[in-house]
Amino acid sequence: MTNPDIEAVAEVVEEAHGQFMQRNQKASASIGIISSKIRAMGIAADAVNIDDVHSKTRLVLIVLDQDPGKVGMGIGQIESNDYEMITQLPVSELLAKDVLEVLEARFSLEPASS
């Protein structure tokens, strides 16, 4: 990653993920960088995602080349390319607490019962 905007977003995501995992011991979430996949689809952007293993939900934070300095946050299913846009804001205003609120509201805190 060389884009300073996505590097700043990644730092916030890492902080939020760490807080989420500390607060929710039974949760199972992982961070990923999906920029190369997005670019291969012809979208000029970099992105960081957090995946919830239990619910197969993905939170994506994306920085479009055409809109530097802003980050979009969307949520959807890992297997789908259909995401609900939650917000778009300046990268400088993205806080770990905002990402953490979405994680706690939308991710499963325990494995699904069978």
MMTF fields as JSON, N, C-alpha, C and O atoms, coordinates in Angstrom:
{
  "mmtfVersion": "1.0.0",
  "mmtfProducer": "UNKNOWN",
  "numBonds": 455,
  "numAtoms": 456,
  "numGroups": 114,
  "numChains": 1,
  "numModels": 1,
  "chainsPerModel": [1],
  "groupsPerChain": [114],
  "chainIdList": ["A"],
  "bondAtomList": [4, 2, 8, 6, 12, 10, 16, 14, 20, 18, 24, 22, 28, 26, 32, 30, 36, 34, 40, 38, 44, 42, 48, 46, 52, 50, 56, 54, 60, 58, 64, 62, 68, 66, 72, 70, 76, 74, 80, 78, 84, 82, 88, 86, 92, 90, 96, 94, 100, 98, 104, 102, 108, 106, 112, 110, 116, 114, 120, 118, 124, 122, 128, 126, 132, 130, 136, 134, 140, 138, 144, 142, 148, 146, 152, 150, 156, 154, 160, 158, 164, 162, 168, 166, 172, 170, 176, 174, 180, 178, 184, 182, 188, 186, 192, 190, 196, 194, 200, 198, 204, 202, 208, 206, 212, 210, 216, 214, 220, 218, 224, 222, 228, 226, 232, 230, 236, 234, 240, 238, 244, 242, 248, 246, 252, 250, 256, 254, 260, 258, 264, 262, 268, 266, 272, 270, 276, 274, 280, 278, 284, 282, 288, 286, 292, 290, 296, 294, 300, 298, 304, 302, 308, 306, 312, 310, 316, 314, 320, 318, 324, 322, 328, 326, 332, 330, 336, 334, 340, 338, 344, 342, 348, 346, 352, 350, 356, 354, 360, 358, 364, 362, 368, 366, 372, 370, 376, 374, 380, 378, 384, 382, 388, 386, 392, 390, 396, 394, 400, 398, 404, 402, 408, 406, 412, 410, 416, 414, 420, 418, 424, 422, 428, 426, 432, 430, 436, 434, 440, 438, 444, 442, 448, 446, 452, 450],
  "bondOrderList": [1, 1, 1, 1, 1, 1, 1, 1, 1, 1, 1, 1, 1, 1, 1, 1, 1, 1, 1, 1, 1, 1, 1, 1, 1, 1, 1, 1, 1, 1, 1, 1, 1, 1, 1, 1, 1, 1, 1, 1, 1, 1, 1, 1, 1, 1, 1, 1, 1, 1, 1, 1, 1, 1, 1, 1, 1, 1, 1, 1, 1, 1, 1, 1, 1, 1, 1, 1, 1, 1, 1, 1, 1, 1, 1, 1, 1, 1, 1, 1, 1, 1, 1, 1, 1, 1, 1, 1, 1, 1, 1, 1, 1, 1, 1, 1, 1, 1, 1, 1, 1, 1, 1, 1, 1, 1, 1, 1, 1, 1, 1, 1, 1],
  "groupList": [{"groupName": "MET", "atomNameList": ["N", "CA", "C", "O"], "elementList": ["N", "C", "C", "O"], "formalChargeList": [0, 0, 0, 0], "bondAtomList": [1, 0, 2, 1, 3, 2], "bondOrderList": [1, 1, 2], "singleLetterCode": "M", "chemCompType": "L-PEPTIDE LINKING"}, {"groupName": "THR", "atomNameList": ["N", "CA", "C", "O"], "elementList": ["N", "C", "C", "O"], "formalChargeList": [0, 0, 0, 0], "bondAtomList": [1, 0, 2, 1, 3, 2], "bondOrderList": [1, 1, 2], "singleLetterCode": "T", "chemCompType": "L-PEPTIDE LINKING"}, {"groupName": "ASN", "atomNameList": ["N", "CA", "C", "O"], "elementList": ["N", "C", "C", "O"], "formalChargeList": [0, 0, 0, 0], "bondAtomList": [1, 0, 2, 1, 3, 2], "bondOrderList": [1, 1, 2], "singleLetterCode": "N", "chemCompType": "L-PEPTIDE LINKING"}, {"groupName": "PRO", "atomNameList": ["N", "CA", "C", "O"], "elementList": ["N", "C", "C", "O"], "formalChargeList": [0, 0, 0, 0], "bondAtomList": [1, 0, 2, 1, 3, 2], "bondOrderList": [1, 1, 2], "singleLetterCode": "P", "chemCompType": "L-PEPTIDE LINKING"}, {"groupName": "ASP", "atomNameList": ["N", "CA", "C", "O"], "elementList": ["N", "C", "C", "O"], "formalChargeList": [0, 0, 0, 0], "bondAtomList": [1, 0, 2, 1, 3, 2], "bondOrderList": [1, 1, 2], "singleLetterCode": "D", "chemCompType": "L-PEPTIDE LINKING"}, {"groupName": "ILE", "atomNameList": ["N", "CA", "C", "O"], "elementList": ["N", "C", "C", "O"], "formalChargeList": [0, 0, 0, 0], "bondAtomList": [1, 0, 2, 1, 3, 2], "bondOrderList": [1, 1, 2], "singleLetterCode": "I", "chemCompType": "L-PEPTIDE LINKING"}, {"groupName": "GLU", "atomNameList": ["N", "CA", "C", "O"], "elementList": ["N", "C", "C", "O"], "formalChargeList": [0, 0, 0, 0], "bondAtomList": [1, 0, 2, 1, 3, 2], "bondOrderList": [1, 1, 2], "singleLetterCode": "E", "chemCompType": "L-PEPTIDE LINKING"}, {"groupName": "ALA", "atomNameList": ["N", "CA", "C", "O"], "elementList": ["N", "C", "C", "O"], "formalChargeList": [0, 0, 0, 0], "bondAtomList": [1, 0, 2, 1, 3, 2], "bondOrderList": [1, 1, 2], "singleLetterCode": "A", "chemCompType": "L-PEPTIDE LINKING"}, {"groupName": "VAL", "atomNameList": ["N", "CA", "C", "O"], "elementList": ["N", "C", "C", "O"], "formalChargeList": [0, 0, 0, 0], "bondAtomList": [1, 0, 2, 1, 3, 2], "bondOrderList": [1, 1, 2], "singleLetterCode": "V", "chemCompType": "L-PEPTIDE LINKING"}, {"groupName": "HIS", "atomNameList": ["N", "CA", "C", "O"], "elementList": ["N", "C", "C", "O"], "formalChargeList": [0, 0, 0, 0], "bondAtomList": [1, 0, 2, 1, 3, 2], "bondOrderList": [1, 1, 2], "singleLetterCode": "H", "chemCompType": "L-PEPTIDE LINKING"}, {"groupName": "GLY", "atomNameList": ["N", "CA", "C", "O"], "elementList": ["N", "C", "C", "O"], "formalChargeList": [0, 0, 0, 0], "bondAtomList": [1, 0, 2, 1, 3, 2], "bondOrderList": [1, 1, 2], "singleLetterCode": "G", "chemCompType": "PEPTIDE LINKING"}, {"groupName": "GLN", "atomNameList": ["N", "CA", "C", "O"], "elementList": ["N", "C", "C", "O"], "formalChargeList": [0, 0, 0, 0], "bondAtomList": [1, 0, 2, 1, 3, 2], "bondOrderList": [1, 1, 2], "singleLetterCode": "Q", "chemCompType": "L-PEPTIDE LINKING"}, {"groupName": "PHE", "atomNameList": ["N", "CA", "C", "O"], "elementList": ["N", "C", "C", "O"], "formalChargeList": [0, 0, 0, 0], "bondAtomList": [1, 0, 2, 1, 3, 2], "bondOrderList": [1, 1, 2], "singleLetterCode": "F", "chemCompType": "L-PEPTIDE LINKING"}, {"groupName": "ARG", "atomNameList": ["N", "CA", "C", "O"], "elementList": ["N", "C", "C", "O"], "formalChargeList": [0, 0, 0, 0], "bondAtomList": [1, 0, 2, 1, 3, 2], "bondOrderList": [1, 1, 2], "singleLetterCode": "R", "chemCompType": "L-PEPTIDE LINKING"}, {"groupName": "LYS", "atomNameList": ["N", "CA", "C", "O"], "elementList": ["N", "C", "C", "O"], "formalChargeList": [0, 0, 0, 0], "bondAtomList": [1, 0, 2, 1, 3, 2], "bondOrderList": [1, 1, 2], "singleLetterCode": "K", "chemCompType": "L-PEPTIDE LINKING"}, {"groupName": "SER", "atomNameList": ["N", "CA", "C", "O"], "elementList": ["N", "C", "C", "O"], "formalChargeList": [0, 0, 0, 0], "bondAtomList": [1, 0, 2, 1, 3, 2], "bondOrderList": [1, 1, 2], "singleLetterCode": "S", "chemCompType": "L-PEPTIDE LINKING"}, {"groupName": "LEU", "atomNameList": ["N", "CA", "C", "O"], "elementList": ["N", "C", "C", "O"], "formalChargeList": [0, 0, 0, 0], "bondAtomList": [1, 0, 2, 1, 3, 2], "bondOrderList": [1, 1, 2], "singleLetterCode": "L", "chemCompType": "L-PEPTIDE LINKING"}, {"groupName": "TYR", "atomNameList": ["N", "CA", "C", "O"], "elementList": ["N", "C", "C", "O"], "formalChargeList": [0, 0, 0, 0], "bondAtomList": [1, 0, 2, 1, 3, 2], "bondOrderList": [1, 1, 2], "singleLetterCode": "Y", "chemCompType": "L-PEPTIDE LINKING"}],
  "groupTypeList": [0, 1, 2, 3, 4, 5, 6, 7, 8, 7, 6, 8, 8, 6, 6, 7, 9, 10, 11, 12, 0, 11, 13, 2, 11, 14, 7, 15, 7, 15, 5, 10, 5, 5, 15, 15, 14, 5, 13, 7, 0, 10, 5, 7, 7, 4, 7, 8, 2, 5, 4, 4, 8, 9, 15, 14, 1, 13, 16, 8, 16, 5, 8, 16, 4, 11, 4, 3, 10, 14, 8, 10, 0, 10, 5, 10, 11, 5, 6, 15, 2, 4, 17, 6, 0, 5, 1, 11, 16, 3, 8, 15, 6, 16, 16, 7, 14, 4, 8, 16, 6, 8, 16, 6, 7, 13, 12, 15, 16, 6, 3, 7, 15, 15],
  "groupIdList": [1, 2, 3, 4, 5, 6, 7, 8, 9, 10, 11, 12, 13, 14, 15, 16, 17, 18, 19, 20, 21, 22, 23, 24, 25, 26, 27, 28, 29, 30, 31, 32, 33, 34, 35, 36, 37, 38, 39, 40, 41, 42, 43, 44, 45, 46, 47, 48, 49, 50, 51, 52, 53, 54, 55, 56, 57, 58, 59, 60, 61, 62, 63, 64, 65, 66, 67, 68, 69, 70, 71, 72, 73, 74, 75, 76, 77, 78, 79, 80, 81, 82, 83, 84, 85, 86, 87, 88, 89, 90, 91, 92, 93, 94, 95, 96, 97, 98, 99, 100, 101, 102, 103, 104, 105, 106, 107, 108, 109, 110, 111, 112, 113, 114],
  "secStructList": [7, 7, 7, 2, 2, 2, 2, 2, 2, 2, 2, 2, 2, 2, 2, 2, 2, 2, 2, 2, 2, 2, 2, 7, 6, 6, 7, 7, 3, 3, 3, 3, 3, 7, 2, 2, 2, 2, 2, 2, 6, 6, 7, 7, 3, 3, 3, 3, 3, 3, 3, 3, 6, 6, 6, 6, 3, 3, 3, 3, 3, 3, 3, 3, 6, 6, 1, 6, 6, 3, 3, 3, 3, 3, 3, 3, 3, 6, 6, 7, 1, 7, 3, 3, 3, 3, 3, 3, 3, 3, 4, 4, 4, 7, 7, 2, 2, 2, 2, 2, 2, 2, 2, 2, 2, 2, 1, 7, 1, 1, 7, 7, 7, 7],
  "xCoordList": [0.848, 0.0, 0.885, 1.759, 0.655, 1.398, 0.492, 0.977, -0.787, -1.753, -1.865, -2.284, -1.491, -1.56, -2.974, -3.145, -3.984, -5.36, -5.708, -6.258, -5.397, -5.751, -4.872, -5.305, -3.666, -2.831, -3.448, -3.451, -3.97, -4.637, -5.897, -6.181, -6.649, -7.86, -7.487, -8.148, -6.44, -6.01, -5.629, -5.923, -4.992, -4.629, -5.872, -5.921, -6.868, -8.123, -8.822, -9.322, -8.858, -9.499, -8.794, -9.454, -7.468, -6.72, -7.053, -7.232, -7.137, -7.471, -8.885, -9.097, -9.846, -11.234, -11.345, -12.037, -10.676, -10.7, -10.149, -10.735, -9.043, -8.455, -9.41, -9.554, -10.062, -11.028, -12.224, -12.705, -12.696, -13.837, -13.508, -14.318, -12.336, -11.95, -11.741, -12.045, -11.234, -11.066, -12.421, -12.585, -13.384, -14.709, -15.574, -16.481, -15.298, -16.154, -15.308, -14.94, -15.011, -14.094, -14.546, -13.71, -15.856, -16.349, -16.493, -16.823, -16.248, -16.337, -15.158, -14.124, -15.331, -14.263, -14.263, -15.055, -13.37, -13.3, -11.852, -10.936, -11.658, -10.309, -10.249, -11.239, -9.066, -8.837, -8.185, -7.361, -8.557, -7.934, -7.79, -8.474, -6.885, -6.705, -7.188, -6.676, -8.16, -8.728, -8.492, -9.218, -7.504, -7.253, -6.977, -7.515, -6.153, -5.805, -7.03, -7.153, -7.938, -9.162, -10.063, -10.667, -10.153, -10.984, -10.421, -11.162, -9.117, -8.479, -8.604, -8.749, -8.549, -8.714, -10.123, -10.332, -11.084, -12.468, -12.662, -13.756, -11.58, -11.657, -12.069, -12.422, -12.033, -12.393, -11.107, -10.307, -10.911, -9.707, -9.87, -10.314, -9.5, -9.694, -8.815, -8.318, -8.64, -7.995, -9.005, -9.826, -8.945, -9.922, -9.327, -8.381, -9.907, -9.609, -10.937, -11.957, -10.926, -12.173, -11.976, -10.863, -13.085, -13.129, -14.233, -15.372, -13.883, -14.836, -15.241, -14.403, -16.54, -17.082, -17.263, -18.112, -16.46, -16.489, -17.846, -18.336, -18.459, -19.717, -20.885, -21.614, -21.064, -22.223, -21.901, -22.798, -20.622, -20.168, -20.454, -20.73, -20.384, -20.602, -19.253, -18.275, -19.212, -17.98, -18.256, -19.199, -17.408, -17.394, -16.239, -15.101, -16.524, -15.507, -15.358, -16.341, -14.109, -13.799, -12.975, -11.896, -13.486, -12.916, -12.543, -13.275, -11.382, -10.902, -10.776, -9.938, -11.616, -11.592, -10.499, -10.322, -9.767, -8.733, -9.323, -8.667, -10.552, -11.186, -11.697, -12.103, -11.681, -12.195, -11.223, -11.588, -9.978, -8.977, -9.389, -10.061, -8.966, -9.271, -10.591, -10.926, -11.361, -12.639, -12.629, -11.977, -13.375, -13.517, -15.004, -15.794, -15.353, -16.716, -16.746, -15.814, -17.806, -17.959, -19.232, -20.313, -19.086, -20.236, -20.214, -19.174, -21.366, -21.465, -22.29, -23.255, -21.891, -22.608, -22.124, -21.424, -22.498, -22.086, -20.768, -20.546, -19.904, -18.591, -18.72, -17.931, -19.689, -19.853, -20.473, -20.565, -20.894, -21.639, -20.842, -19.981, -21.121, -20.548, -21.579, -21.403, -22.638, -23.717, -23.57, -23.778, -23.213, -22.98, -23.922, -24.255, -24.338, -25.135, -24.158, -23.316, -24.261, -23.397, -23.866, -25.033, -22.967, -23.294, -23.012, -23.844, -21.821, -21.436, -20.261, -19.573, -20.043, -18.833, -18.399, -19.215, -17.12, -16.625, -15.156, -14.505, -14.629, -13.197, -12.388, -12.745, -11.3, -10.437, -10.013, -9.94, -9.734, -9.275, -10.324, -9.991, -11.595, -12.669, -13.051, -13.882, -12.452, -12.75, -12.107, -10.9, -12.925, -12.435, -12.692, -13.644, -11.829, -11.986, -13.339, -13.943, -13.821, -15.105, -16.246, -17.198, -16.163, -17.208, -17.219, -18.282, -16.045, -15.932, -16.372, -17.076, -15.959, -16.324, -17.844, -18.389, -18.524, -19.987, -20.639, -21.592, -20.137, -20.69, -20.412, -21.296, -19.198, -18.861, -19.773, -20.296, -19.966, -20.788, -22.265, -22.991, -22.714, -24.116, -24.395, -25.499, -23.41, -23.671, -22.999, -23.399, -21.997, -21.292, -21.852, -22.359, -21.757, -22.174, -21.125, -19.924, -21.593, -20.654, -20.363, -19.51, -21.08, -20.868, -21.147, -21.839, -20.595, -20.916, -22.419, -23.092, -22.913, -24.334, -24.568, -23.744, -25.684, -26.0, -26.544, -27.272, -26.182, -26.635, -27.8, -28.303],
  "yCoordList": [-1.185, 0.0, 1.236, 1.386, 2.11, 3.351, 4.565, 5.684, 4.368, 5.447, 5.88, 5.089, 7.142, 7.571, 7.54, 7.315, 7.764, 7.711, 6.307, 6.143, 5.287, 3.92, 3.458, 2.639, 3.966, 3.638, 4.187, 3.508, 5.41, 6.003, 5.216, 4.976, 4.818, 4.019, 2.687, 2.243, 2.048, 0.755, 0.862, -0.047, 1.938, 2.132, 2.222, 1.625, 2.962, 3.097, 1.743, 1.369, 1.012, -0.302, -1.262, -2.006, -1.25, -2.123, -1.809, -2.721, -0.536, -0.142, -0.605, -1.166, -0.368, -0.774, -2.287, -2.793, -3.001, -4.47, -4.974, -5.868, -4.42, -4.826, -4.595, -5.452, -3.44, -3.138, -4.088, -4.563, -4.359, -5.264, -6.657, -7.263, -7.16, -8.508, -8.565, -9.584, -7.502, -7.466, -7.479, -8.16, -6.738, -6.637, -7.869, -8.161, -8.582, -9.686, -10.933, -11.26, -11.613, -12.743, -13.888, -14.638, -14.037, -15.143, -14.762, -15.607, -13.501, -13.052, -13.615, -13.971, -13.686, -14.136, -13.238, -13.428, -12.263, -11.295, -11.136, -11.197, -10.931, -10.762, -9.569, -9.21, -8.96, -7.795, -8.254, -9.169, -7.616, -7.911, -6.658, -5.657, -6.747, -5.673, -6.243, -7.266, -5.601, -6.17, -5.275, -5.376, -4.419, -3.464, -4.133, -3.708, -5.168, -5.803, -6.425, -6.391, -6.993, -7.574, -6.49, -6.675, -5.367, -4.261, -3.718, -3.484, -3.518, -2.989, -3.969, -3.543, -5.266, -6.276, -6.239, -6.638, -5.762, -5.624, -4.324, -4.039, -3.53, -2.283, -1.081, -0.045, -1.192, -0.077, 0.531, -0.158, 1.814, 2.515, 2.914, 4.019, 1.99, 2.227, 1.29, 0.278, 1.655, 0.804, 0.591, 1.466, -0.565, -0.855, -1.733, -2.488, -1.609, -2.459, -3.053, -2.364, -4.325, -4.937, -5.648, -6.014, -5.831, -6.686, -7.695, -7.327, -8.975, -10.051, -10.705, -10.98, -10.954, -11.695, -13.137, -13.44, -14.02, -15.433, -16.056, -16.874, -15.688, -16.294, -15.967, -16.868, -14.712, -14.311, -14.13, -13.888, -14.248, -14.054, -12.629, -12.394, -11.689, -10.278, -9.606, -9.933, -8.659, -7.916, -6.421, -5.897, -5.748, -4.293, -3.839, -4.261, -2.982, -2.495, -0.992, -0.253, -0.556, 0.871, 1.128, 0.561, 1.984, 2.149, 3.609, 4.535, 3.779, 5.086, 5.041, 4.321, 5.816, 5.871, 6.826, 7.905, 6.422, 7.296, 8.641, 9.673, 8.639, 9.859, 10.769, 11.901, 10.279, 11.057, 10.992, 10.54, 11.445, 11.34, 12.139, 13.166, 11.635, 12.317, 11.912, 12.346, 11.07, 10.597, 9.079, 8.407, 8.554, 7.108, 6.772, 7.444, 5.729, 5.219, 3.956, 3.153, 3.777, 2.584, 1.872, 2.462, 0.592, -0.195, -1.561, -2.017, -2.213, -3.527, -4.441, -4.017, -5.707, -6.698, -8.095, -8.296, -9.044, -10.427, -10.69, -10.171, -11.494, -11.788, -12.331, -11.967, -13.186, -13.851, -12.95, -13.352, -11.761, -10.885, -9.627, -9.225, -9.014, -7.711, -6.608, -5.493, -6.909, -5.971, -5.442, -6.182, -4.166, -3.581, -2.413, -1.644, -2.302, -1.164, -0.081, -0.325, 1.107, 2.214, 2.745, 3.103, 2.797, 3.297, 4.785, 5.562, 5.177, 6.583, 6.86, 5.942, 8.135, 8.604, 9.845, 10.725, 9.925, 11.051, 11.281, 10.419, 12.438, 12.662, 11.638, 11.285, 11.174, 10.199, 10.739, 9.987, 12.028, 12.642, 12.589, 12.761, 12.351, 12.29, 10.87, 10.672, 9.876, 8.48, 8.122, 8.279, 7.639, 7.274, 5.796, 5.211, 5.21, 3.798, 3.56, 2.508, 4.502, 4.311, 4.179, 3.44, 4.885, 4.796, 3.411, 2.823, 2.895, 1.558, 0.517, -0.434, 0.695, -0.226, -0.298, -1.384, 0.828, 0.837, -0.011, -0.741, 0.077, -0.726, -2.199, -3.035, -2.527, -3.924, -4.508, -5.611, -3.78, -4.302, -4.38, -5.216, -3.533, -3.553, -4.608, -5.15, -4.903, -5.724, -7.093, -7.958, -7.31, -8.592, -9.5, -9.028, -10.808, -11.784, -11.819, -11.744, -11.932, -11.974, -13.416, -13.66, -14.367, -15.798, -16.597, -16.133, -17.814, -18.69, -18.982, -19.036, -19.165, -19.532, -20.895, -21.798, -21.051, -22.362, -23.261, -22.816, -24.529, -25.461, -26.283, -27.115],
  "zCoordList": [0.0, 0.0, 0.0, 0.854, -0.951, -0.967, -0.872, -0.704, -0.974, -0.884, 0.579, 1.424, 0.891, 2.303, 2.88, 4.078, 2.047, 2.549, 3.02, 4.109, 2.215, 2.606, 3.772, 4.582, 3.862, 5.023, 6.304, 7.331, 6.251, 7.42, 7.77, 8.943, 6.746, 6.972, 7.608, 8.547, 7.111, 7.648, 9.125, 9.902, 9.516, 10.925, 11.803, 12.879, 11.347, 12.099, 12.187, 13.248, 11.079, 11.045, 12.005, 12.732, 12.013, 12.92, 14.376, 15.183, 14.709, 16.082, 16.45, 17.525, 15.558, 15.821, 15.939, 16.823, 15.066, 15.101, 16.432, 17.043, 16.881, 18.158, 19.318, 20.19, 19.329, 20.388, 20.323, 21.352, 19.111, 18.928, 19.455, 20.156, 19.127, 19.552, 21.067, 21.688, 21.666, 23.122, 23.827, 24.84, 23.304, 23.917, 23.669, 24.449, 22.597, 22.162, 21.947, 20.819, 23.023, 22.989, 22.09, 21.588, 21.878, 21.05, 19.579, 18.748, 19.259, 17.87, 17.077, 17.643, 15.777, 14.897, 13.669, 12.745, 13.671, 12.58, 12.151, 12.971, 10.848, 10.33, 9.389, 8.752, 9.314, 8.463, 7.164, 7.162, 6.071, 4.793, 3.952, 4.158, 3.005, 2.032, 0.709, 0.252, 0.091, -1.131, -2.351, -3.34, -2.29, -3.363, -4.698, -5.72, -4.711, -5.985, -6.641, -7.865, -5.851, -6.409, -6.983, -8.04, -6.294, -6.776, -8.078, -9.033, -8.116, -9.322, -10.484, -11.63, -10.212, -11.257, -11.844, -12.99, -11.062, -11.538, -12.314, -12.8, -12.428, -13.184, -12.363, -12.927, -11.04, -10.161, -9.622, -8.99, -9.872, -9.432, -7.967, -7.655, -7.074, -5.642, -4.828, -5.323, -3.572, -2.578, -1.458, -1.182, -0.817, 0.229, 1.318, 1.097, 2.485, 3.638, 4.066, 4.079, 4.416, 4.857, 6.187, 6.563, 6.882, 8.065, 7.796, 7.508, 7.892, 7.653, 8.956, 9.815, 9.096, 10.234, 9.793, 8.956, 10.362, 9.995, 10.307, 9.529, 11.42, 11.852, 10.921, 10.507, 10.596, 9.79, 8.313, 7.506, 7.956, 6.567, 6.091, 4.914, 7.026, 6.726, 6.52, 7.192, 5.579, 5.305, 5.422, 4.831, 6.203, 6.268, 5.388, 5.59, 4.417, 3.487, 3.651, 3.704, 3.73, 3.733, 2.476, 2.308, 1.597, 0.267, -0.006, 0.34, -0.637, -1.056, -2.576, -3.118, -3.256, -4.713, -5.184, -4.618, -6.227, -6.79, -7.208, -7.068, -7.72, -8.216, -7.101, -7.364, -5.853, -4.726, -3.55, -2.465, -3.765, -2.693, -1.459, -1.55, -0.313, 0.943, 1.553, 2.655, 0.84, 1.367, 1.428, 0.629, 2.404, 2.561, 2.607, 3.27, 1.894, 1.938, 2.77, 2.723, 3.529, 4.357, 3.923, 3.895, 3.584, 3.168, 3.819, 4.294, 3.84, 4.463, 3.58, 2.945, 3.55, 2.765, 3.111, 4.103, 2.293, 2.506, 1.774, 0.68, 2.38, 1.813, 0.399, -0.474, 0.158, -1.135, -2.197, -3.356, -1.837, -2.744, -3.054, -2.272, -4.175, -4.493, -4.288, -4.779, -3.575, -3.316, -1.889, -0.927, -1.752, -0.44, -0.179, -1.081, 1.063, 1.517, 1.959, 2.822, 1.379, 1.767, 3.114, 3.273, 4.072, 5.406, 5.493, 5.963, 5.032, 5.119, 4.201, 3.753, 3.929, 3.27, 4.014, 4.287, 4.346, 5.102, 4.785, 4.195, 5.171, 4.984, 5.784, 6.908, 5.186, 5.869, 7.23, 8.201, 7.305, 8.56, 9.667, 10.84, 9.309, 10.314, 10.701, 11.588, 10.044, 10.37, 11.704, 11.886, 12.631, 13.966, 14.236, 13.721, 15.049, 15.418, 16.082, 15.875, 16.865, 17.552, 16.552, 16.799, 15.426, 14.404, 13.762, 13.562, 13.443, 12.861, 13.884, 13.544, 15.129, 16.203, 16.379, 16.581, 16.306, 16.431, 15.347, 15.621, 14.126, 13.03, 13.279, 13.094, 13.694, 13.967, 15.03, 14.867, 16.112, 17.201, 16.828, 17.366, 15.928, 15.519, 14.447, 14.388, 13.604, 12.432, 12.418, 11.64, 13.251, 13.255, 14.34, 15.357, 14.116, 15.13, 16.232, 15.975, 17.43, 18.552, 18.973, 19.825, 18.369, 18.673, 17.414, 16.508, 17.369, 16.233, 16.188, 17.217, 14.986, 14.829, 15.449, 15.3, 16.141, 16.725, 15.633, 14.746, 15.709, 14.665, 15.124, 14.369]
}
